Amino acid sequence: FYPDFILWIVEGSKQHIYFLDPHGLMHAKAFQDEKIQFHKTIKTIQQQRLNDPDVTLDSYIISPTSRDKIDHWSDAKDPKDFLNNHVVFMYDDKEFYIDEMLTGSTTFAQLTTP
């Protein structure tokens, strides 16, 4: 898996490295998709190989697919599930998806939960 973009933020001695991949979800295998699960893999790499408290690694899928177009995902009912699996929607959530990635905030997910 080779994400399309790397966002590297340096704050004093801290470094935050985000691997970002714009990726449509129409043909993805729900949250089990390898690209989606990369957010867990990258944390394992951070802990086991990097082991530097001043560096954090993270990854996100930035989807152009609308949330309502993937209703075939049986486990995709709650917007929090997407954020918990590091999937954001560039068009559905265009006002705040970048903030969601950078802060890990669940503000939007809390507002839109039925």
N, C-alpha and C positions, 0 to 999 in steps of 0.2 A: 504494500500500500504506500503510495507516494502522494501525500497531500499537495495540493496546488500552491498553497501559500504558507509562509511562516511569518508570524507576527512576533517580534522580539521586543519586549518592553523592559527597559532598565530603569529601576527606581533605587538610587543610591547603590548599595551593594547587592541588592536583590535583582534577579533576572526572571522574567516570566516569558516562557516560549510557548506559543500557541501554534499548533499545526491545524490549518483550516482547509477544508475541502468543500467547494461548492459541488453538490451531488444531488441529482434528482432521486426521488424515492419510489417512483412508480414500479420499478422492477426489483427493488431491494427486498430482502427476506425479513422484513420487520426489524425489531431491535437486535436480532441475532446476526444481522449482516456484519461481515468482517470490518467494513469501514466504520460502522457505527461503534462496534466494540473496541476500536482502536483507543478510545479514551481510557479504557482499562489497561490495555497493553502499555500505553505510554506511561502510566503511573507505576507499573511494575518496573519499567526501564528506569524511571526516575529513582525509585527506591533501591533497586538491586545493583544497577550499574553506575548511576551518577552519584547517588548518595551525597548530595551537596545541599544543605539546608537553605542556601541562598539562591537556588535555581529550582523553579517549578516548571513542569512540562504539562501541557494539556492539549486536547484536540477537540474539534467541533466539526460537525457536518452542517453546512449552510445550505439549506434546501430551497431550490426555486419551486419545488412541487408544493402546491397548496395542501394544507392539512386535510381538507375534505376530499382530496383526490386519492388518499391512501386509506380509505375506510375498509379496504380488504385486509388490513392488518387487524387481526382479532384482538391484539393487546394494545391498540393505539387509541384508547378512548379518552384518557386524561392528558391535558396539555403538560402537566408536570412530568409525565413519563418521558416526553420528548426531551425536556430540559435535563432531566436526570440521566438521560442517555446521550447528552451532549449533541442534540439535534435542535437547530433553530431554523426558523422559516423567514427567508429574506423578504418575501412579499406579504405574507400574513401578518408578520410582526415587524414591519419595516421601521417603525419609530423607535424600537428598543431592542432589536435582536443583538446588536453589537454590545450594548450595555449588559444584556443577559450573559453573553459569553465572557466579558471581561470581569464581571462581578460575581457571576454564578448566582445572580439574584433570581428568585422565583416570583417576583412581583407580578409579572404578566400571567404566569401559570395560576397564581392565586386568584387573580381577577377574572379569569376566563373559565375556571372550573365550574361545571354546572351544579 
